[in-house]
């Protein structure tokens, strides 16, 4: 599954991915009062989510660094999908903005890589491919 | 599923693919593109690229036309056909 679970931007998988991540969190606020006894209590607040990934740098990638750069430069929202692409599998998707884009060319005999982080805006939807 | 575009196509996300490009899509998207004649399926080992794959040169392209080789009277070079009779 690791090889198939990828980040897609729109309908297209990011070319030559190395890593892909989906991160979700929820803020909480404390509701402890004198009636709580010895235990602190919390209530869920706003939820947030991000997606991030890393891929090998190629100028001719169908969905690559240049596309991320264009979206970063124009501050365009991207639809990001975390999925295997296999019919029947679950997928998680939503609208995102690029918050980080890095390219790394280390040493002389290593593949050039780039990393990106996407901040989700609005709901993260669960559906079936 | 990886596909090769047979013609230019702009998807619902306003991303335009040119003919010859290869891309990876989820199965429902890929199957629809193939059914609509926009793409053809390619191997999963193909790396998606914006460059059309180069056409394979036919075997005959490297064959040199059969041209007779002429040599000077003092040279014994390769000849085609019959040797002239010894005088």
Backbone of each chain as ProteinMPNN parsed JSONL, in Angstrom:
{"seq_chain_A": "XXXXXXXXXXXXXXXXXXXXXXXXXXXXXXXXXXXXXXXXXXXXXXXXXXXXXXXXXXXXXXXXXXXXXXXXXXXXXXXXXXXXXXXXXXXXXXXXXXXXXXXXXXXXXXXXXXXXXXXXXXXXXXXXX", "coords_chain_A": {"N_chain_A": [[0.819, -1.209, 0.0], [2.035, 1.199, 0.652], [3.399, 2.075, -1.592], [1.366, 2.839, -3.243], [-0.197, 4.725, -1.943], [-0.679, 7.99, -2.238], [-0.196, 11.545, -2.761], [-2.449, 13.491, -4.491], [-2.875, 16.161, -6.713], [-5.596, 17.829, -7.542], [-6.752, 15.901, -10.112], [-4.476, 14.498, -10.547], [-1.644, 12.577, -9.747], [1.105, 13.548, -7.724], [4.183, 13.731, -9.287], [6.657, 11.226, -9.09], [6.815, 10.821, -6.258], [8.188, 10.641, -2.967], [7.59, 10.713, -0.265], [4.463, 11.014, 1.507], [2.04, 12.708, 3.392], [-0.696, 12.954, 5.677], [-2.152, 15.029, 7.99], [-3.989, 15.549, 10.911], [-5.658, 17.578, 13.311], [-7.094, 18.743, 16.412], [-8.257, 21.494, 18.126], [-8.644, 22.222, 21.592], [-10.636, 23.4, 24.361], [-10.557, 24.279, 27.748], [-12.864, 23.08, 30.11], [-13.013, 22.755, 32.751], [-14.361, 22.873, 35.97], [-15.5, 23.65, 39.294], [-17.114, 21.56, 39.728], [-15.94, 19.465, 38.47], [-14.348, 17.875, 39.892], [-11.437, 15.993, 40.516], [-10.495, 15.826, 37.992], [-9.452, 17.241, 34.963], [-11.33, 18.798, 32.432], [-12.259, 18.934, 28.997], [-13.316, 20.459, 25.94], [-13.964, 19.819, 22.518], [-12.589, 21.962, 20.049], [-11.975, 23.925, 17.217], [-11.241, 22.101, 14.25], [-8.373, 21.144, 12.349], [-6.31, 20.612, 9.478], [-3.595, 19.25, 7.554], [-1.637, 18.568, 4.639], [1.27, 17.029, 3.412], [4.349, 16.54, 1.595], [6.993, 14.898, -0.251], [9.09, 14.882, -3.06], [10.961, 13.717, -5.916], [12.926, 15.956, -7.796], [12.079, 17.039, -10.953], [12.283, 18.587, -14.045], [10.559, 18.006, -16.098], [8.326, 16.889, -14.998], [4.968, 15.758, -14.802], [3.185, 16.588, -12.829], [4.604, 18.599, -10.849], [7.389, 20.312, -9.292], [7.296, 22.854, -10.522], [4.568, 23.299, -10.876], [3.697, 23.455, -8.243], [5.133, 25.722, -7.502], [3.949, 27.663, -9.153], [1.371, 27.717, -8.06], [1.959, 28.567, -5.494], [3.058, 31.081, -6.002], [0.892, 32.446, -7.186], [-0.891, 32.195, -5.203], [-2.931, 30.348, -5.288], [-5.681, 28.226, -4.616], [-5.472, 24.757, -4.037], [-6.824, 21.592, -4.843], [-6.357, 18.937, -2.859], [-5.688, 15.485, -2.607], [-5.579, 12.587, -0.74], [-4.799, 9.433, -1.365], [-5.068, 6.037, -2.681], [-5.917, 5.721, -5.189], [-7.178, 3.537, -6.103], [-10.091, 1.912, -7.084], [-12.774, 1.823, -4.833], [-11.265, 2.073, -2.546], [-10.687, 4.186, 0.355], [-10.599, 7.774, 0.257], [-9.202, 10.951, 1.071], [-9.881, 14.321, 0.985], [-9.57, 17.822, 0.156], [-9.658, 21.445, 0.083], [-6.706, 23.36, -0.288], [-3.918, 25.497, 0.652], [-0.65, 26.413, -0.34], [1.811, 26.394, 2.058], [4.433, 26.03, 2.418], [7.325, 25.487, 0.5], [10.051, 23.818, -0.587], [13.21, 23.31, -2.11], [15.847, 21.021, -2.474], [19.13, 20.546, -3.062], [21.489, 18.521, -2.445], [24.888, 17.72, -1.967], [26.844, 15.844, -4.409], [26.155, 13.461, -5.616], [23.468, 12.832, -5.293], [19.919, 12.542, -5.6], [17.988, 15.356, -6.516], [15.657, 16.854, -4.396], [12.346, 17.958, -3.489], [10.225, 19.551, -1.102], [6.937, 19.967, 0.155], [4.306, 21.721, 1.821], [0.93, 21.733, 2.666], [-1.75, 23.661, 3.674], [-4.832, 22.879, 4.958], [-8.032, 24.193, 4.18], [-11.196, 24.742, 5.408], [-13.447, 21.922, 5.319], [-12.203, 18.55, 5.656], [-12.782, 16.003, 3.577], [-14.134, 12.72, 3.576], [-14.273, 10.049, 1.362], [-15.118, 7.574, -1.136], [-12.985, 6.144, -3.51]], "CA_chain_A": [[0.0, 0.0, 0.0], [2.858, 2.401, 0.756], [3.754, 2.571, -2.915], [0.188, 3.361, -3.927], [-0.806, 5.812, -1.208], [0.014, 9.176, -2.732], [-0.912, 12.807, -2.808], [-2.871, 13.936, -5.8], [-3.323, 17.547, -6.803], [-6.674, 17.674, -8.507], [-6.918, 14.511, -10.53], [-3.169, 14.0, -10.961], [-0.699, 12.269, -8.68], [2.382, 14.252, -7.754], [5.121, 12.857, -9.983], [7.866, 10.735, -8.428], [6.768, 11.089, -4.82], [8.97, 9.827, -2.051], [6.785, 10.673, 0.965], [3.177, 11.721, 1.491], [1.483, 12.695, 4.745], [-1.951, 13.625, 6.0], [-2.12, 15.307, 9.421], [-5.218, 16.166, 11.419], [-5.604, 17.936, 14.722], [-8.277, 19.44, 16.908], [-8.005, 22.338, 19.299], [-9.584, 21.998, 22.699], [-10.644, 24.431, 25.393], [-10.813, 23.634, 29.031], [-14.174, 23.349, 30.721], [-12.93, 22.321, 34.155], [-14.958, 23.748, 36.968], [-15.476, 23.05, 40.614], [-17.884, 20.302, 39.677], [-15.173, 18.458, 37.751], [-13.607, 17.037, 40.825], [-9.991, 15.986, 40.373], [-10.149, 15.62, 36.586], [-9.649, 18.353, 34.038], [-12.251, 18.481, 31.333], [-12.046, 19.735, 27.788], [-14.323, 20.346, 24.891], [-13.266, 20.029, 21.246], [-12.782, 23.234, 19.355], [-11.866, 23.829, 15.771], [-10.382, 21.073, 13.664], [-7.527, 21.611, 11.256], [-5.603, 19.502, 8.822], [-2.574, 19.606, 6.563], [-1.018, 17.49, 3.866], [2.641, 17.383, 3.048], [4.981, 15.485, 0.806], [8.326, 15.084, -0.788], [9.208, 14.218, -4.354], [12.197, 13.982, -6.632], [12.815, 17.131, -8.652], [12.234, 16.832, -12.391], [11.716, 19.708, -14.789], [9.507, 17.562, -17.012], [7.279, 16.176, -14.254], [3.613, 16.16, -15.174], [2.706, 17.342, -11.675], [5.862, 18.71, -10.131], [7.791, 21.516, -8.561], [6.851, 24.07, -11.21], [3.141, 23.478, -10.595], [3.589, 23.948, -6.874], [5.625, 27.091, -7.494], [2.916, 28.517, -9.759], [0.272, 27.867, -7.104], [2.479, 29.385, -4.388], [3.22, 32.45, -6.491], [-0.422, 33.058, -7.43], [-1.711, 31.936, -4.0], [-4.105, 29.627, -5.776], [-6.094, 27.062, -3.829], [-5.309, 23.472, -4.707], [-7.561, 20.466, -4.28], [-5.401, 17.877, -2.55], [-6.341, 14.211, -2.315], [-4.689, 11.573, -0.175], [-5.498, 8.23, -1.798], [-4.352, 5.044, -3.472], [-6.416, 5.777, -6.551], [-7.803, 2.25, -6.436], [-11.544, 1.94, -6.914], [-13.252, 1.19, -3.614], [-10.481, 2.515, -1.384], [-11.045, 5.493, 0.87], [-9.759, 8.908, -0.073], [-9.438, 12.134, 1.89], [-9.587, 15.445, 0.101], [-10.053, 19.132, 0.537], [-8.992, 22.59, -0.516], [-5.495, 23.702, 0.461], [-2.994, 26.521, 0.177], [0.739, 26.056, -0.077], [2.419, 27.194, 3.119], [5.872, 25.83, 2.394], [7.843, 24.798, -0.682], [11.507, 23.829, -0.49], [13.973, 22.448, -3.014], [17.096, 20.683, -1.791], [20.129, 19.886, -3.913], [22.59, 18.258, -1.523], [25.982, 16.881, -2.433], [27.079, 15.693, -5.837], [25.625, 12.199, -6.133], [22.157, 12.573, -4.706], [18.803, 13.093, -6.363], [17.438, 16.599, -5.995], [14.314, 16.645, -3.865], [11.631, 19.133, -3.01], [9.217, 19.259, -0.093], [5.838, 20.928, 0.157], [3.299, 21.606, 2.879], [-0.353, 22.288, 2.251], [-2.669, 23.928, 4.784], [-6.223, 22.677, 4.586], [-8.995, 25.227, 4.533], [-12.502, 24.118, 5.35], [-13.576, 20.532, 5.729], [-11.495, 17.428, 5.043], [-13.862, 15.077, 3.258], [-13.845, 11.306, 3.367], [-15.124, 9.477, 0.323], [-14.589, 6.36, -1.741], [-12.488, 6.362, -4.868]], "C_chain_A": [[0.859, 1.267, 0.0], [3.185, 2.97, -0.616], [2.577, 3.238, -3.592], [-0.432, 4.553, -3.233], [-0.038, 7.093, -1.503], [-0.835, 10.41, -2.543], [-1.221, 13.14, -4.265], [-3.222, 15.414, -5.69], [-4.369, 17.556, -7.921], [-6.82, 16.203, -8.846], [-5.591, 13.806, -10.797], [-2.246, 13.753, -9.78], [0.559, 13.109, -8.839], [3.421, 13.275, -8.298], [6.314, 12.494, -9.111], [7.909, 11.087, -6.935], [7.677, 10.133, -4.064], [8.191, 9.633, -0.747], [5.487, 11.442, 0.766], [2.566, 11.603, 2.878], [0.171, 13.438, 4.813], [-1.976, 13.796, 7.514], [-3.384, 16.039, 9.842], [-5.07, 16.483, 12.888], [-6.891, 18.65, 15.116], [-7.875, 20.256, 18.129], [-9.019, 21.985, 20.374], [-9.561, 23.206, 23.615], [-11.137, 23.775, 26.676], [-12.165, 24.061, 29.597], [-14.2, 22.88, 32.17], [-13.565, 23.351, 35.07], [-14.961, 23.023, 38.301], [-16.239, 21.725, 40.65], [-17.11, 19.159, 39.015], [-14.421, 17.524, 38.678], [-12.124, 17.141, 40.543], [-9.553, 15.9, 38.9], [-10.44, 16.861, 35.738], [-10.561, 17.905, 32.902], [-12.034, 19.441, 30.182], [-13.189, 19.519, 26.808], [-13.609, 20.574, 23.572], [-13.609, 21.375, 20.632], [-12.664, 23.02, 17.862], [-10.9, 22.722, 15.36], [-9.539, 21.692, 12.556], [-6.771, 20.426, 10.668], [-4.599, 20.041, 7.823], [-2.199, 18.355, 5.784], [0.379, 17.952, 3.515], [3.255, 16.245, 2.261], [6.363, 15.871, 0.351], [8.413, 14.302, -2.091], [10.571, 14.529, -4.955], [11.949, 15.093, -7.648], [13.062, 16.743, -10.108], [11.563, 17.98, -13.115], [10.562, 19.283, -15.678], [8.408, 16.778, -16.313], [5.906, 16.683, -14.67], [2.98, 16.991, -14.067], [3.899, 17.476, -10.749], [6.106, 20.058, -9.504], [7.262, 22.774, -9.212], [5.37, 24.349, -10.918], [2.929, 23.992, -9.179], [4.048, 25.401, -6.794], [4.576, 28.05, -8.038], [1.787, 28.773, -8.769], [0.703, 28.716, -5.909], [2.546, 30.842, -4.799], [1.873, 33.155, -6.646], [-1.356, 32.905, -6.247], [-3.039, 31.292, -4.385], [-4.412, 28.445, -4.882], [-5.943, 25.806, -4.675], [-6.218, 22.44, -4.046], [-6.574, 19.323, -4.101], [-6.153, 16.624, -2.126], [-5.292, 13.225, -1.841], [-5.36, 10.23, -0.447], [-4.559, 7.257, -2.484], [-4.754, 5.135, -4.946], [-7.117, 4.503, -6.99], [-9.294, 2.317, -6.134], [-11.96, 1.169, -5.664], [-12.484, 1.583, -2.366], [-10.975, 3.883, -0.917], [-10.09, 6.562, 0.337], [-10.175, 10.078, 0.809], [-9.013, 13.35, 1.08], [-10.141, 16.742, 0.647], [-9.254, 20.214, -0.158], [-7.811, 23.009, 0.345], [-4.788, 24.904, -0.15], [-1.583, 26.083, 0.519], [1.29, 26.987, 0.996], [3.932, 27.047, 3.136], [6.249, 25.05, 1.141], [9.354, 24.935, -0.673], [12.12, 22.894, -1.516], [15.354, 22.255, -2.404], [18.025, 19.923, -2.742], [21.377, 19.68, -3.075], [23.653, 17.391, -2.186], [26.088, 16.827, -3.945], [26.409, 14.461, -6.432], [24.299, 11.847, -5.475], [21.082, 13.199, -5.565], [18.313, 14.377, -5.702], [16.002, 16.35, -5.563], [13.653, 17.977, -3.57], [10.545, 18.676, -2.046], [8.148, 20.342, -0.138], [4.91, 20.655, 1.322], [2.051, 22.353, 2.436], [-1.243, 22.47, 3.475], [-4.096, 23.757, 4.303], [-7.081, 23.854, 5.013], [-10.391, 24.647, 4.359], [-12.418, 22.652, 5.718], [-12.636, 19.607, 4.967], [-12.55, 16.349, 4.825], [-13.349, 13.656, 3.069], [-14.811, 10.763, 2.33], [-14.477, 8.188, -0.188], [-14.147, 6.657, -3.164], [-13.448, 5.756, -5.888]], "O_chain_A": [[0.472, 2.284, -0.575], [3.245, 4.186, -0.796], [2.766, 4.116, -4.434], [-1.137, 5.331, -3.877], [1.104, 7.261, -1.075], [-2.02, 10.338, -2.215], [-0.356, 13.073, -5.138], [-3.795, 15.856, -4.694], [-4.056, 17.32, -9.088], [-6.992, 15.364, -7.962], [-5.575, 12.652, -11.224], [-2.085, 14.614, -8.916], [1.021, 13.35, -9.955], [3.527, 12.139, -7.834], [6.909, 13.36, -8.47], [8.915, 11.586, -6.429], [7.897, 8.991, -4.466], [8.142, 8.533, -0.198], [5.413, 12.383, -0.025], [2.57, 10.525, 3.473], [-0.047, 14.42, 4.104], [-1.838, 12.817, 8.248], [-3.795, 17.015, 9.215], [-4.428, 15.738, 13.629], [-7.664, 19.097, 14.268], [-7.23, 19.749, 19.047], [-10.115, 21.506, 20.082], [-8.582, 23.952, 23.645], [-11.982, 22.88, 26.685], [-12.542, 25.232, 29.562], [-15.264, 22.64, 32.743], [-13.323, 24.552, 34.944], [-14.472, 21.898, 38.404], [-16.009, 20.885, 41.521], [-17.573, 18.019, 39.002], [-13.916, 16.487, 38.249], [-11.6, 18.238, 40.35], [-8.357, 15.903, 38.611], [-11.526, 17.439, 35.797], [-10.533, 16.747, 32.486], [-11.674, 20.602, 30.373], [-13.913, 18.525, 26.861], [-12.732, 21.434, 23.495], [-14.744, 21.849, 20.688], [-13.19, 22.05, 17.315], [-9.898, 22.452, 16.023], [-9.955, 22.653, 11.908], [-6.624, 19.38, 11.3], [-4.742, 21.152, 7.313], [-2.424, 17.231, 6.233], [0.623, 19.146, 3.344], [2.743, 15.125, 2.26], [6.829, 16.995, 0.538], [7.877, 13.2, -2.206], [11.244, 15.478, -4.554], [10.891, 15.154, -8.275], [14.11, 16.196, -10.452], [10.411, 18.311, -12.836], [9.682, 20.087, -15.985], [7.638, 16.074, -16.967], [5.705, 17.882, -14.866], [2.311, 17.988, -14.341], [4.179, 16.578, -9.956], [5.187, 20.828, -9.225], [6.817, 23.683, -8.512], [4.975, 25.501, -10.736], [2.086, 24.857, -8.943], [3.434, 26.215, -6.105], [4.337, 29.114, -7.466], [1.301, 29.897, -8.646], [-0.09, 29.491, -5.374], [2.145, 31.73, -4.048], [1.732, 34.322, -6.28], [-2.477, 33.413, -6.264], [-4.104, 31.646, -3.88], [-3.504, 27.74, -4.44], [-6.246, 25.797, -5.868], [-6.36, 22.425, -2.823], [-6.024, 18.805, -5.073], [-7.13, 16.693, -1.381], [-4.248, 13.055, -2.471], [-6.378, 9.914, 0.168], [-3.423, 7.588, -2.822], [-4.026, 4.685, -5.831], [-7.593, 4.406, -8.121], [-9.699, 2.733, -5.049], [-11.558, 0.024, -5.459], [-12.99, 1.445, -1.253], [-11.592, 4.634, -1.673], [-8.935, 6.285, 0.013], [-11.325, 10.187, 1.235], [-7.902, 13.393, 0.551], [-11.048, 16.761, 1.478], [-8.302, 19.939, -0.888], [-7.906, 23.013, 1.573], [-5.025, 25.276, -1.299], [-1.353, 25.454, 1.552], [1.241, 28.209, 0.86], [4.634, 27.828, 3.779], [5.584, 24.083, 0.77], [9.88, 26.046, -0.745], [11.6, 21.806, -1.76], [15.955, 23.196, -1.885], [17.73, 18.804, -3.163], [22.231, 20.564, -3.001], [23.331, 16.432, -2.887], [25.508, 17.643, -4.661], [26.127, 14.427, -7.63], [24.051, 10.688, -5.143], [21.289, 14.244, -6.182], [18.235, 14.467, -4.477], [15.229, 15.713, -6.278], [14.325, 18.998, -3.421], [10.017, 17.569, -2.156], [8.439, 21.5, -0.437], [4.747, 19.515, 1.755], [2.121, 23.459, 1.9], [-1.461, 21.522, 4.23], [-4.521, 24.412, 3.352], [-6.876, 24.436, 6.078], [-10.729, 24.126, 3.296], [-11.457, 22.199, 6.339], [-12.316, 19.839, 3.802], [-13.139, 15.844, 5.78], [-12.288, 13.424, 2.489], [-16.018, 10.99, 2.409], [-13.416, 7.78, 0.285], [-14.845, 7.332, -3.921], [-13.202, 5.836, -7.092]]}, "seq_chain_B": "XXXXXXXXXXXXXXXXXXXXXXXXXXXXXXXXXXXXXXXXXXXXXXXXXXXXXXXXXXXXXXXXXXXXXXXXXXXXXXXXXXXXXXX", "coords_chain_B": {"N_chain_B": [[-3.551, 4.612, -11.779], [-1.783, 4.753, -14.785], [-1.609, 6.83, -17.577], [-1.423, 7.75, -21.073], [-1.689, 10.688, -22.848], [-3.618, 11.148, -25.712], [-4.611, 13.258, -26.998], [-5.021, 16.821, -26.607], [-6.25, 17.913, -23.455], [-8.336, 19.413, -21.051], [-8.85, 19.304, -17.636], [-11.318, 19.021, -14.962], [-10.225, 20.574, -13.033], [-9.064, 22.59, -14.324], [-6.584, 22.036, -15.374], [-4.41, 21.618, -17.989], [-3.624, 19.071, -20.191], [-1.243, 18.042, -22.553], [-1.059, 16.432, -25.779], [0.676, 13.387, -25.813], [1.758, 13.619, -23.3], [2.309, 11.89, -20.209], [0.533, 10.707, -17.384], [-0.559, 10.191, -13.971], [-3.524, 9.032, -12.725], [-6.45, 8.526, -10.624], [-8.27, 5.414, -10.6], [-11.071, 5.553, -11.509], [-11.054, 8.03, -12.879], [-9.027, 7.642, -14.793], [-10.059, 5.447, -16.251], [-12.326, 6.571, -17.39], [-11.213, 8.523, -19.042], [-9.88, 6.91, -20.862], [-12.006, 5.486, -21.956], [-13.275, 7.563, -23.227], [-11.587, 8.031, -25.27], [-9.49, 9.766, -24.956], [-7.156, 9.14, -23.731], [-4.644, 6.529, -23.459], [-3.9, 3.483, -21.804], [-0.896, 3.062, -19.919], [2.124, 1.395, -18.775], [2.519, 0.779, -15.243], [5.031, 1.353, -14.383], [5.936, 3.489, -15.747], [7.272, 6.755, -15.707], [5.534, 9.615, -15.066], [5.541, 12.215, -17.408], [6.047, 15.347, -19.092], [7.086, 15.282, -21.545], [6.713, 14.108, -24.801], [7.054, 10.638, -25.567], [9.89, 9.517, -27.395], [9.669, 8.511, -30.806], [10.18, 5.174, -31.856], [12.944, 4.37, -33.844], [12.722, 2.99, -37.086], [14.047, -0.232, -38.088], [15.062, -0.238, -40.664], [15.991, 2.304, -41.015], [18.681, 2.651, -40.561], [20.079, 1.394, -42.499], [22.435, 1.498, -45.063], [22.108, 2.701, -48.352], [22.533, 0.548, -51.206], [25.335, 1.16, -52.731], [27.6, 1.209, -55.399], [31.099, 0.688, -54.941], [33.801, 2.523, -55.99], [37.162, 2.001, -57.039], [40.571, 3.022, -57.446], [42.874, 2.265, -60.204], [45.195, 1.155, -59.141], [44.513, 0.133, -56.743], [43.228, -2.369, -54.646], [40.32, -2.692, -53.842], [37.169, -3.259, -52.138], [34.779, -4.825, -54.15], [31.801, -5.064, -56.061], [29.749, -7.453, -57.478], [30.885, -9.205, -60.456], [34.323, -10.065, -60.795], [36.547, -8.392, -62.93], [37.686, -10.072, -65.861], [40.933, -11.634, -65.908], [43.54, -10.148, -67.66]], "CA_chain_B": [[-3.465, 4.166, -13.158], [-1.02, 5.706, -15.591], [-2.151, 6.946, -18.931], [-0.762, 8.641, -22.014], [-2.69, 11.494, -23.527], [-3.624, 11.069, -27.171], [-5.002, 14.57, -27.49], [-5.047, 17.826, -25.551], [-7.435, 17.801, -22.621], [-8.358, 20.225, -19.831], [-9.71, 18.6, -16.698], [-12.252, 19.821, -14.158], [-9.442, 21.475, -12.188], [-8.467, 23.563, -15.238], [-5.222, 21.646, -15.686], [-4.408, 21.199, -19.387], [-2.658, 18.056, -20.584], [-0.979, 18.044, -23.99], [-0.896, 15.107, -26.391], [2.001, 12.828, -25.593], [2.084, 13.622, -21.879], [1.836, 10.779, -19.399], [0.087, 11.171, -16.079], [-1.167, 9.187, -13.114], [-4.839, 9.409, -12.197], [-7.128, 7.431, -9.943], [-8.847, 4.483, -11.574], [-12.271, 6.047, -12.208], [-10.683, 9.099, -13.819], [-8.28, 7.032, -15.888], [-10.947, 4.613, -17.069], [-13.2, 7.452, -18.174], [-10.393, 9.144, -20.097], [-9.625, 5.879, -21.867], [-13.276, 5.21, -22.624], [-13.605, 8.728, -24.08], [-10.608, 8.121, -26.344], [-8.55, 10.86, -24.722], [-5.908, 8.549, -23.264], [-4.471, 5.087, -23.51], [-3.221, 3.063, -20.586], [0.525, 2.699, -20.025], [2.593, 0.583, -17.65], [2.631, 1.474, -13.963], [6.425, 1.723, -14.155], [6.236, 4.702, -16.508], [7.31, 7.986, -14.909], [4.776, 10.656, -15.747], [6.382, 13.276, -17.933], [5.423, 16.242, -20.066], [7.719, 15.118, -22.834], [6.234, 12.935, -25.537], [8.096, 9.633, -25.7], [10.403, 9.54, -28.77], [9.257, 7.387, -31.641], [11.247, 4.196, -32.074], [13.396, 4.426, -35.232], [12.588, 1.673, -37.742], [15.321, -0.9, -38.341], [15.565, 0.093, -41.991], [16.511, 3.671, -41.048], [20.133, 2.675, -40.441], [20.688, 0.652, -43.587], [22.987, 2.371, -46.093], [21.707, 2.216, -49.688], [23.541, -0.245, -51.887], [26.02, 2.036, -53.696], [28.857, 0.56, -55.812], [32.3, 1.361, -54.476], [34.801, 2.556, -57.075], [38.532, 2.09, -56.549], [41.532, 3.379, -58.484], [43.482, 1.111, -60.886], [46.269, 0.55, -58.346], [43.983, -0.312, -55.459], [42.389, -3.556, -54.648], [39.297, -2.434, -52.821], [35.997, -4.14, -52.226], [34.002, -4.694, -55.38], [30.52, -5.744, -56.078], [29.542, -8.101, -58.783], [31.934, -10.081, -60.926], [35.645, -9.515, -61.032], [36.852, -8.37, -64.375], [38.554, -11.213, -66.216], [42.333, -11.287, -65.983], [43.959, -9.931, -69.04]], "C_chain_B": [[-2.731, 5.226, -13.976], [-1.504, 5.655, -17.035], [-1.276, 7.867, -19.764], [-1.84, 9.372, -22.781], [-2.514, 11.426, -25.05], [-3.995, 12.409, -27.797], [-5.011, 15.539, -26.306], [-6.343, 17.725, -24.769], [-7.285, 18.682, -21.389], [-9.34, 19.594, -18.863], [-10.563, 19.568, -15.88], [-11.527, 20.805, -13.246], [-8.703, 22.518, -13.024], [-6.991, 23.299, -15.499], [-5.239, 21.081, -17.103], [-3.272, 20.222, -19.649], [-2.497, 18.121, -22.105], [-0.843, 16.61, -24.494], [0.542, 14.637, -26.19], [2.416, 12.818, -24.129], [1.602, 12.32, -21.255], [1.502, 11.312, -18.013], [-0.476, 10.0, -15.296], [-2.453, 9.75, -12.542], [-5.401, 8.246, -11.392], [-7.887, 6.616, -10.989], [-10.115, 5.0, -12.256], [-11.953, 7.125, -13.238], [-9.976, 8.514, -15.032], [-9.17, 6.231, -16.816], [-11.86, 5.472, -17.939], [-12.432, 8.107, -19.323], [-10.116, 8.152, -21.22], [-10.889, 5.589, -22.654], [-13.661, 6.34, -23.576], [-12.599, 8.906, -25.207], [-9.579, 9.226, -26.17], [-7.174, 10.317, -24.361], [-5.844, 7.071, -23.62], [-3.67, 4.703, -22.27], [-1.763, 2.73, -20.877], [0.93, 1.958, -18.755], [2.723, 1.424, -16.381], [4.058, 1.905, -13.664], [6.827, 2.982, -14.919], [6.271, 5.896, -15.567], [6.571, 9.076, -15.666], [5.667, 11.817, -16.172], [5.609, 14.115, -18.933], [6.053, 16.098, -21.429], [7.121, 13.923, -23.549], [7.36, 11.933, -25.666], [8.569, 9.62, -27.142], [9.948, 8.305, -29.527], [10.438, 6.446, -31.838], [11.632, 4.216, -33.542], [13.24, 3.039, -35.858], [13.95, 1.085, -38.024], [15.932, -0.441, -39.657], [16.22, 1.475, -42.022], [18.026, 3.697, -41.023], [20.822, 1.948, -41.581], [21.151, 1.634, -44.653], [22.562, 1.831, -47.454], [22.864, 1.506, -50.376], [24.181, 0.598, -52.984], [27.324, 1.36, -54.099], [30.049, 1.398, -55.381], [33.332, 1.33, -55.599], [36.189, 2.71, -56.471], [39.447, 2.412, -57.729], [42.194, 2.131, -59.062], [44.538, 0.42, -60.034], [45.762, -0.006, -57.025], [43.162, -1.571, -55.637], [41.376, -3.378, -53.525], [38.126, -3.368, -52.997], [35.228, -3.842, -53.506], [32.707, -5.432, -55.235], [30.342, -6.353, -57.462], [30.773, -8.901, -59.177], [33.265, -9.343, -61.039], [35.876, -9.442, -62.53], [37.829, -9.499, -64.703], [40.006, -10.745, -66.277], [42.736, -11.167, -67.433], [45.255, -10.676, -69.301]], "O_chain_B": [[-3.011, 6.42, -13.877], [-1.763, 4.595, -17.606], [-0.493, 8.656, -19.234], [-2.78, 8.767, -23.297], [-1.421, 11.619, -25.584], [-3.727, 12.658, -28.972], [-5.008, 15.12, -25.149], [-7.406, 17.481, -25.34], [-6.229, 18.696, -20.755], [-10.504, 19.37, -19.197], [-10.526, 20.78, -16.09], [-12.129, 21.754, -12.745], [-7.838, 23.236, -12.523], [-6.235, 24.22, -15.808], [-6.003, 20.159, -17.389], [-2.109, 20.51, -19.366], [-3.475, 18.238, -22.843], [-0.548, 15.694, -23.726], [1.493, 15.397, -26.376], [3.33, 12.085, -23.752], [0.623, 11.723, -21.704], [2.125, 12.26, -17.535], [-0.823, 8.961, -15.858], [-2.458, 10.824, -11.942], [-4.897, 7.125, -11.463], [-8.112, 7.07, -12.111], [-10.228, 4.895, -13.478], [-12.512, 7.133, -14.335], [-10.296, 8.859, -16.17], [-9.046, 6.328, -18.037], [-12.13, 5.132, -19.09], [-12.944, 8.227, -20.436], [-10.118, 8.52, -22.395], [-10.85, 5.461, -23.878], [-14.294, 6.105, -24.605], [-12.732, 9.825, -26.016], [-8.878, 9.584, -27.117], [-6.153, 10.945, -24.644], [-6.832, 6.454, -24.021], [-2.873, 5.489, -21.757], [-1.432, 2.19, -21.932], [0.173, 1.904, -17.786], [3.001, 2.622, -16.44], [4.278, 2.737, -12.783], [7.939, 3.481, -14.752], [5.393, 6.037, -14.716], [6.945, 9.421, -16.787], [6.452, 12.333, -15.376], [4.643, 13.653, -19.542], [5.603, 16.731, -22.385], [7.027, 12.838, -22.974], [8.512, 12.325, -25.855], [7.74, 9.702, -28.048], [9.854, 7.21, -28.973], [11.576, 6.896, -31.97], [10.766, 4.096, -34.408], [13.583, 2.033, -35.237], [14.919, 1.826, -38.186], [17.146, -0.274, -39.769], [16.938, 1.786, -42.972], [18.614, 4.697, -41.435], [22.052, 1.898, -41.616], [20.387, 2.49, -45.1], [22.645, 0.625, -47.689], [24.03, 1.829, -50.149], [23.61, 0.73, -54.067], [28.095, 0.969, -53.222], [30.029, 2.627, -55.441], [33.694, 0.265, -56.099], [36.377, 3.456, -55.51], [39.123, 2.104, -58.876], [42.09, 1.053, -58.478], [44.759, -0.782, -60.186], [46.545, -0.572, -56.262], [42.501, -1.782, -56.653], [41.567, -3.858, -52.408], [38.107, -4.182, -53.92], [35.066, -2.678, -53.874], [32.551, -6.311, -54.388], [30.758, -5.786, -58.472], [31.605, -9.233, -58.332], [33.31, -8.15, -61.339], [35.455, -10.316, -63.289], [38.697, -9.829, -63.895], [40.282, -9.604, -66.649], [42.34, -11.951, -68.296], [45.784, -10.625, -70.411]]}, "name": "protein", "num_of_chains": 2, "seq": "XXXXXXXXXXXXXXXXXXXXXXXXXXXXXXXXXXXXXXXXXXXXXXXXXXXXXXXXXXXXXXXXXXXXXXXXXXXXXXXXXXXXXXXXXXXXXXXXXXXXXXXXXXXXXXXXXXXXXXXXXXXXXXXXXXXXXXXXXXXXXXXXXXXXXXXXXXXXXXXXXXXXXXXXXXXXXXXXXXXXXXXXXXXXXXXXXXXXXXXXXXXXXXXXXXXXXXXX"}
